[in-house]
Amino acid sequence: DINDFMHGYLNYQIEHHMWPSLSMLSYKRSQPLVKSLCEKHGVPYIQENVFLRTKKTIDIMTGTSSMRWFPADYEKKYLEMDAVREAEKKNRKTVLLSDKCMTAVQE
């Protein structure tokens, strides 16, 4: 729609970073799925006005404010979950395709 176009589709940054080669229309179509996945797993889906985001970006670039990568309480929670998953993967006999790809790249 015109709002998406006028904002350069910047309102779909989350989707863009998940799937960088999708079309703009696909970002719009995937947004409800991404939002529901975030809600299901307790991950905040933050969507702000493009002008507010631009101001925040300029403030970070000029040193007026700093950027937090991830809220501390979420970071701890997800680091713990990642550690559990990694331990489970080591005990798993099945090799995931993503692990095969990573092994091939490392070799």
MIVEX-137529 format. One record per residue: x, y, z of N, C-alpha, C in turn; residue in three letters. Coordinates in nm, 4 decimals, padded with zeros to 6 digits. Example, Ala and Ser with C-alpha at 12.3 -4.5 7.8 and 13.67 -1.06 7.14 Angstrom:
<sevos>
nx=01.3190&ny=-00.5690&nz=00.7800&cax=01.2300&cay=-00.4500&caz=00.7800&cx=01.3200&cy=-00.3300&cz=00.7800&r=ALA
nx=01.2850&ny=-00.2250&nz=00.7080&cax=01.3670&cay=-00.1060&caz=00.7140&cx=01.2900&cy=00.0030&cz=00.7870&r=SER
</sevos>
This chain:
<sevos>
nx=00.0826&ny=-00.1188&nz=00.0000&cax=00.0000&cay=00.0000&caz=00.0000&cx=00.0872&cy=00.1253&cz=00.0000&r=ASP
nx=00.0255&ny=00.2387&nz=-00.0086&cax=00.0997&cay=00.3652&caz=-00.0212&cx=00.1826&cy=00.3946&cz=00.1037&r=ILE
nx=00.1309&ny=00.3598&nz=00.2209&cax=00.2049&cay=00.3821&caz=00.3459&cx=00.3356&cy=00.3020&cz=00.3454&r=ASN
nx=00.3288&ny=00.1747&nz=00.3070&cax=00.4492&cay=00.0916&caz=00.2994&cx=00.5493&cy=00.1509&cz=00.1999&r=ASP
nx=00.4995&ny=00.1902&nz=00.0836&cax=00.5861&cay=00.2454&caz=-00.0202&cx=00.6532&cy=00.3746&cz=00.0258&r=PHE
nx=00.5755&ny=00.4636&nz=00.0860&cax=00.6289&cay=00.5933&caz=00.1293&cx=00.7331&cy=00.5778&cz=00.2402&r=MET
nx=00.7223&ny=00.4714&nz=00.3167&cax=00.8206&cay=00.4464&caz=00.4222&cx=00.9318&cy=00.3539&cz=00.3753&r=HIS
nx=00.9349&ny=00.3263&nz=00.2456&cax=01.0411&cay=00.2420&caz=00.1908&cx=01.0389&cy=00.1009&cz=00.2471&r=GLY
nx=00.9217&ny=00.0556&nz=00.2882&cax=00.9026&cay=-00.0789&caz=00.3459&cx=00.9877&cy=-00.1005&cz=00.4706&r=TYR
nx=01.0274&ny=00.0104&nz=00.5350&cax=01.1069&cay=-00.0009&caz=00.6571&cx=01.0269&cy=-00.0565&cz=00.7740&r=LEU
nx=00.8952&ny=-00.0653&nz=00.7584&cax=00.8119&cay=-00.1221&caz=00.8638&cx=00.8166&cy=-00.2753&cz=00.8626&r=ASN
nx=00.8984&ny=-00.3325&nz=00.7769&cax=00.9155&cay=-00.4789&caz=00.7718&cx=01.0621&cy=-00.5173&cz=00.7921&r=TYR
nx=01.1334&ny=-00.4437&nz=00.8770&cax=01.2755&cay=-00.4710&caz=00.8993&cx=01.2990&cy=-00.6081&cz=00.9615&r=GLN
nx=01.2123&ny=-00.6495&nz=01.0519&cax=01.2286&cay=-00.7807&caz=01.1161&cx=01.2221&cy=-00.8895&cz=01.0105&r=ILE
nx=01.1188&ny=-00.8824&nz=00.9264&cax=01.1022&cay=-00.9820&caz=00.8208&cx=01.2182&cy=-00.9768&cz=00.7212&r=GLU
nx=01.2645&ny=-00.8567&nz=00.6910&cax=01.3773&cay=-00.8415&caz=00.5976&cx=01.5030&cy=-00.9090&cz=00.6514&r=HIS
nx=01.5269&ny=-00.8956&nz=00.7819&cax=01.6470&cay=-00.9561&caz=00.8391&cx=01.6339&cy=-01.1073&cz=00.8526&r=HIS
nx=01.5119&ny=-01.1568&nz=00.8564&cax=01.4921&cay=-01.3018&caz=00.8582&cx=01.5093&cy=-01.3613&cz=00.7183&r=MET
nx=01.4541&ny=-01.2929&nz=00.6181&cax=01.4574&cay=-01.3391&caz=00.4793&cx=01.4963&cy=-01.2239&cz=00.3885&r=TRP
nx=01.6251&ny=-01.1909&nz=00.3779&cax=01.6679&cay=-01.0712&caz=00.3043&cx=01.6341&cy=-01.0703&cz=00.1555&r=PRO
nx=01.6096&ny=-01.1848&nz=00.0949&cax=01.5861&cay=-01.1842&caz=-00.0501&cx=01.4389&cy=-01.1942&cz=-00.0889&r=SER
nx=01.3484&ny=-01.1851&nz=00.0076&cax=01.2063&cay=-01.1855&caz=-00.0271&cx=01.1664&cy=-01.0535&cz=-00.0917&r=LEU
nx=01.0553&ny=-01.0567&nz=-00.1641&cax=01.0025&cay=-00.9328&caz=-00.2222&cx=00.9335&cy=-00.8510&cz=-00.1135&r=SER
nx=00.9131&ny=-00.7236&nz=-00.1406&cax=00.8464&cay=-00.6356&caz=-00.0441&cx=00.7080&cy=-00.6877&cz=-00.0093&r=MET
nx=00.6352&ny=-00.7370&nz=-00.1082&cax=00.5016&cay=-00.7895&caz=-00.0837&cx=00.5069&cy=-00.9130&cz=00.0066&r=LEU
nx=00.6101&ny=-00.9936&nz=-00.0100&cax=00.6254&cay=-01.1128&caz=00.0744&cx=00.6527&cy=-01.0750&cz=00.2193&r=SER
nx=00.7242&ny=-00.9640&nz=00.2415&cax=00.7457&cay=-00.9176&caz=00.3793&cx=00.6121&cy=-00.8866&cz=00.4446&r=TYR
nx=00.5260&ny=-00.8179&nz=00.3718&cax=00.3946&cay=-00.7817&caz=00.4247&cx=00.3133&cy=-00.9080&cz=00.4552&r=LYS
nx=00.3200&ny=-01.0053&nz=00.3674&cax=00.2449&cay=-01.1296&caz=00.3862&cx=00.3003&cy=-01.2124&cz=00.5020&r=ARG
nx=00.4301&ny=-01.2044&nz=00.5251&cax=00.4913&cay=-01.2859&caz=00.6306&cx=00.4798&cy=-01.2233&cz=00.7694&r=SER
nx=00.4474&ny=-01.0951&nz=00.7753&cax=00.4440&cay=-01.0256&caz=00.9042&cx=00.3519&cy=-01.0915&cz=01.0071&r=GLN
nx=00.2283&ny=-01.1295&nz=00.9731&cax=00.1429&cay=-01.1940&caz=01.0734&cx=00.2033&cy=-01.3240&cz=01.1285&r=PRO
nx=00.2702&ny=-01.4009&nz=01.0436&cax=00.3350&cay=-01.5239&caz=01.0877&cx=00.4477&cy=-01.4926&cz=01.1861&r=LEU
nx=00.5294&ny=-01.3945&nz=01.1525&cax=00.6417&cay=-01.3579&caz=01.2390&cx=00.5911&cy=-01.3067&cz=01.3735&r=VAL
nx=00.4885&ny=-01.2223&nz=01.3694&cax=00.4311&cay=-01.1713&caz=01.4941&cx=00.3787&cy=-01.2848&cz=01.5815&r=LYS
nx=00.3092&ny=-01.3814&nz=01.5206&cax=00.2543&cay=-01.4921&caz=01.5999&cx=00.3644&cy=-01.5813&cz=01.6559&r=SER
nx=00.4703&ny=-01.6021&nz=01.5797&cax=00.5831&cay=-01.6819&caz=01.6296&cx=00.6503&cy=-01.6124&cz=01.7476&r=LEU
nx=00.6671&ny=-01.4815&nz=01.7364&cax=00.7271&cay=-01.4055&caz=01.8462&cx=00.6399&cy=-01.4157&cz=01.9709&r=CYS
nx=00.5102&ny=-01.3995&nz=01.9526&cax=00.4179&cay=-01.4078&caz=02.0662&cx=00.4217&cy=-01.5470&cz=02.1295&r=GLU
nx=00.4234&ny=-01.6495&nz=02.0454&cax=00.4256&cay=-01.7882&caz=02.0937&cx=00.5483&cy=-01.8160&cz=02.1804&r=LYS
nx=00.6622&ny=-01.7577&nz=02.1427&cax=00.7880&cay=-01.7852&caz=02.2124&cx=00.8283&cy=-01.6741&cz=02.3100&r=HIS
nx=00.7399&ny=-01.5781&nz=02.3312&cax=00.7679&cay=-01.4732&caz=02.4285&cx=00.8749&cy=-01.3742&cz=02.3863&r=GLY
nx=00.8938&ny=-01.3589&nz=02.2562&cax=00.9935&cay=-01.2649&caz=02.2039&cx=00.9223&cy=-01.1349&cz=02.1673&r=VAL
nx=00.9708&ny=-01.0218&nz=02.2147&cax=00.9025&cay=-00.8971&caz=02.1820&cx=00.9133&cy=-00.8640&cz=02.0330&r=PRO
nx=00.8013&ny=-00.8311&nz=01.9717&cax=00.7986&cay=-00.7855&caz=01.8322&cx=00.7756&cy=-00.6360&cz=01.8389&r=TYR
nx=00.8793&ny=-00.5593&nz=01.8185&cax=00.8711&cay=-00.4144&caz=01.8357&cx=00.8590&cy=-00.3495&cz=01.6988&r=ILE
nx=00.7494&ny=-00.2775&nz=01.6819&cax=00.7249&cay=-00.2075&caz=01.5566&cx=00.6931&cy=-00.0630&cz=01.5911&r=GLN
nx=00.7783&ny=00.0266&nz=01.5443&cax=00.7624&cay=00.1678&caz=01.5781&cx=00.7485&cy=00.2517&cz=01.4513&r=GLU
nx=00.6987&ny=00.3705&nz=01.4682&cax=00.6842&cay=00.4667&caz=01.3613&cx=00.8208&cy=00.4901&cz=01.2950&r=ASN
nx=00.8224&ny=00.4980&nz=01.1625&cax=00.9477&cay=00.5119&caz=01.0888&cx=01.0211&cy=00.6410&cz=01.1258&r=VAL
nx=00.9478&ny=00.7468&nz=01.1588&cax=01.0130&cay=00.8722&caz=01.1957&cx=01.0791&cy=00.8614&cz=01.3334&r=PHE
nx=01.0134&ny=00.7916&nz=01.4257&cax=01.0724&cay=00.7667&caz=01.5571&cx=01.1980&cy=00.6813&cz=01.5429&r=LEU
nx=01.1929&ny=00.5777&nz=01.4592&cax=01.3098&cay=00.4910&caz=01.4372&cx=01.4244&cy=00.5704&cz=01.3748&r=ARG
nx=01.3916&ny=00.6605&nz=01.2826&cax=01.4957&cay=00.7430&caz=01.2197&cx=01.5627&cy=00.8318&cz=01.3235&r=THR
nx=01.4823&ny=00.8926&nz=01.4104&cax=01.5385&cay=00.9762&caz=01.5163&cx=01.6272&cy=00.8926&cz=01.6083&r=LYS
nx=01.5805&ny=00.7748&nz=01.6473&cax=01.6609&cay=00.6881&caz=01.7348&cx=01.7923&cy=00.6502&cz=01.6672&r=LYS
nx=01.7859&ny=00.6215&nz=01.5379&cax=01.9071&cay=00.5848&caz=01.4636&cx=02.0058&cy=00.7011&cz=01.4608&r=THR
nx=01.9559&ny=00.8203&nz=01.4346&cax=02.0432&cay=00.9391&caz=01.4328&cx=02.1028&cy=00.9627&cz=01.5713&r=ILE
nx=02.0217&ny=00.9464&nz=01.6758&cax=02.0722&cay=00.9635&caz=01.8126&cx=02.1848&cy=00.8639&cz=01.8428&r=ASP
nx=02.1699&ny=00.7419&nz=01.7962&cax=02.2753&cay=00.6409&caz=01.8173&cx=02.4000&cy=00.6776&cz=01.7373&r=ILE
nx=02.3811&ny=00.7198&nz=01.6128&cax=02.4943&cay=00.7544&caz=01.5267&cx=02.5713&cy=00.8757&cz=01.5783&r=MET
nx=02.5029&ny=00.9696&nz=01.6410&cax=02.5687&cay=01.0915&caz=01.6902&cx=02.6151&cy=01.0786&cz=01.8345&r=THR
nx=02.5859&ny=00.9662&nz=01.8976&cax=02.6311&cay=00.9439&caz=02.0345&cx=02.5396&cy=01.0028&cz=02.1402&r=GLY
nx=02.4240&ny=01.0537&nz=02.1000&cax=02.3283&cay=01.1085&caz=02.1957&cx=02.2696&cy=00.9982&cz=02.2835&r=THR
nx=02.2550&ny=00.8806&nz=02.2272&cax=02.2060&cay=00.7656&caz=02.3042&cx=02.2802&cy=00.6409&cz=02.2575&r=SER
nx=02.2603&ny=00.5324&nz=02.3281&cax=02.3254&cay=00.4071&caz=02.2896&cx=02.2191&cy=00.3018&cz=02.2600&r=SER
nx=02.2626&ny=00.1940&nz=02.2012&cax=02.1710&cay=00.0894&caz=02.1582&cx=02.1934&cy=-00.0355&cz=02.2421&r=MET
nx=02.0850&ny=-00.0897&nz=02.2953&cax=02.0923&cay=-00.2186&caz=02.3640&cx=02.0575&cy=-00.3257&cz=02.2625&r=ARG
nx=02.1377&ny=-00.4276&nz=02.2574&cax=02.1142&cay=-00.5341&caz=02.1600&cx=01.9908&cy=-00.6160&cz=02.1940&r=TRP
nx=01.9726&ny=-00.6435&nz=02.3224&cax=01.8661&cay=-00.7330&caz=02.3642&cx=01.8401&cy=-00.7036&cz=02.5110&r=PHE
nx=01.7152&ny=-00.6945&nz=02.5553&cax=01.6904&cay=-00.6711&caz=02.6977&cx=01.7601&cy=-00.7766&cz=02.7830&r=PRO
nx=01.8231&ny=-00.7343&nz=02.8903&cax=01.9057&cay=-00.8240&caz=02.9721&cx=01.8304&cy=-00.9475&cz=03.0198&r=ALA
nx=01.7048&ny=-00.9308&nz=03.0629&cax=01.6308&cay=-01.0471&caz=03.1124&cx=01.6014&cy=-01.1472&cz=03.0003&r=ASP
nx=01.5740&ny=-01.0970&nz=02.8794&cax=01.5534&cay=-01.1863&caz=02.7661&cx=01.6840&cy=-01.2533&cz=02.7268&r=TYR
nx=01.7907&ny=-01.1763&nz=02.7275&cax=01.9202&cay=-01.2314&caz=02.6866&cx=01.9587&cy=-01.3503&cz=02.7738&r=GLU
nx=01.9452&ny=-01.3353&nz=02.9037&cax=01.9799&cay=-01.4447&caz=02.9947&cx=01.8934&cy=-01.5668&cz=02.9673&r=LYS
nx=01.7635&ny=-01.5432&nz=02.9525&cax=01.6685&cay=-01.6528&caz=02.9270&cx=01.7064&cy=-01.7286&cz=02.7993&r=LYS
nx=01.7335&ny=-01.6543&nz=02.6905&cax=01.7623&cay=-01.7202&caz=02.5633&cx=01.9018&cy=-01.7805&cz=02.5579&r=TYR
nx=01.9961&ny=-01.7259&nz=02.6294&cax=02.1276&cay=-01.7897&caz=02.6374&cx=02.1167&cy=-01.9242&cz=02.7079&r=LEU
nx=02.0351&ny=-01.9285&nz=02.8137&cax=02.0129&cay=-02.0552&caz=02.8840&cx=01.9431&cy=-02.1557&cz=02.7930&r=GLU
nx=01.8424&ny=-02.1116&nz=02.7188&cax=01.7717&cay=-02.2009&caz=02.6267&cx=01.8658&cy=-02.2527&cz=02.5185&r=MET
nx=01.9529&ny=-02.1661&nz=02.4670&cax=02.0496&cay=-02.2082&caz=02.3663&cx=02.1444&cy=-02.3139&cz=02.4217&r=ASP
nx=02.1890&ny=-02.2958&nz=02.5458&cax=02.2798&cay=-02.3936&caz=02.6075&cx=02.2120&cy=-02.5288&cz=02.6199&r=ALA
nx=02.0854&ny=-02.5296&nz=02.6579&cax=02.0102&cay=-02.6556&caz=02.6696&cx=01.9973&cy=-02.7218&cz=02.5333&r=VAL
nx=01.9643&ny=-02.6435&nz=02.4308&cax=01.9506&cay=-02.6992&caz=02.2950&cx=02.0822&cy=-02.7555&cz=02.2437&r=ARG
nx=02.1907&ny=-02.6854&nz=02.2696&cax=02.3214&cay=-02.7346&caz=02.2257&cx=02.3550&cy=-02.8670&cz=02.2940&r=GLU
nx=02.3238&ny=-02.8786&nz=02.4222&cax=02.3480&cay=-03.0040&caz=02.4948&cx=02.2623&cy=-03.1156&cz=02.4373&r=ALA
nx=02.1376&ny=-03.0843&nz=02.4044&cax=02.0484&cay=-03.1844&caz=02.3449&cx=02.1003&cy=-03.2286&cz=02.2081&r=GLU
nx=02.1520&ny=-03.1339&nz=02.1300&cax=02.2050&cay=-03.1682&caz=01.9981&cx=02.3224&cy=-03.2642&cz=02.0085&r=LYS
nx=02.4065&ny=-03.2452&nz=02.1093&cax=02.5226&cay=-03.3327&caz=02.1266&cx=02.4803&cy=-03.4758&cz=02.1588&r=LYS
nx=02.3666&ny=-03.4906&nz=02.2250&cax=02.3166&cay=-03.6227&caz=02.2613&cx=02.2297&cy=-03.6853&cz=02.1529&r=ASN
nx=02.1966&ny=-03.6104&nz=02.0513&cax=02.1086&cay=-03.6565&caz=01.9449&cx=02.1874&cy=-03.7381&cz=01.8431&r=ARG
nx=02.1307&ny=-03.8474&nz=01.7980&cax=02.1976&cay=-03.9296&caz=01.6975&cx=02.1699&cy=-03.8784&cz=01.5562&r=LYS
nx=02.0557&ny=-03.8115&nz=01.5377&cax=02.0200&cay=-03.7569&caz=01.4079&cx=02.0965&cy=-03.6273&cz=01.3855&r=THR
nx=02.1509&ny=-03.6126&nz=01.2663&cax=02.2225&cay=-03.4902&caz=01.2331&cx=02.1286&cy=-03.4010&cz=01.1527&r=VAL
nx=02.1104&ny=-03.2787&nz=01.2000&cax=02.0238&cay=-03.1846&caz=01.1308&cx=02.0902&cy=-03.1337&cz=01.0036&r=LEU
nx=02.0094&ny=-03.1006&nz=00.9053&cax=02.0625&cay=-03.0479&caz=00.7798&cx=02.1428&cy=-02.9201&cz=00.8041&r=LEU
nx=02.0932&ny=-02.8341&nz=00.8934&cax=02.1663&cay=-02.7104&caz=00.9214&cx=02.3043&cy=-02.7400&cz=00.9803&r=SER
nx=02.3140&ny=-02.8440&nz=01.0624&cax=02.4442&cay=-02.8825&caz=01.1180&cx=02.5360&cy=-02.9379&cz=01.0100&r=ASP
nx=02.4803&ny=-03.0139&nz=00.9172&cax=02.5605&cay=-03.0662&caz=00.8058&cx=02.6169&cy=-02.9504&cz=00.7232&r=LYS
nx=02.5338&ny=-02.8507&nz=00.6983&cax=02.5776&cay=-02.7335&caz=00.6205&cx=02.6907&cy=-02.6602&cz=00.6937&r=CYS
nx=02.6754&ny=-02.6395&nz=00.8247&cax=02.7778&cay=-02.5694&caz=00.9019&cx=02.9083&cy=-02.6488&cz=00.9024&r=MET
nx=02.8988&ny=-02.7801&nz=00.9134&cax=03.0180&cay=-02.8648&caz=00.9134&cx=03.0881&cy=-02.8545&cz=00.7779&r=THR
nx=03.0111&ny=-02.8554&nz=00.6690&cax=03.0683&cay=-02.8462&caz=00.5347&cx=03.1384&cy=-02.7123&cz=00.5159&r=ALA
nx=03.0815&ny=-02.6061&nz=00.5678&cax=03.1429&cay=-02.4736&caz=00.5549&cx=03.2730&cy=-02.4658&cz=00.6325&r=VAL
nx=03.2767&ny=-02.5279&nz=00.7493&cax=03.3947&cay=-02.5228&caz=00.8352&cx=03.5103&cy=-02.6069&cz=00.7808&r=GLN
nx=03.4792&ny=-02.7048&nz=00.6990&cax=03.5850&cay=-02.7947&caz=00.6470&cx=03.6601&cy=-02.7381&cz=00.5323&r=GLU
</sevos>
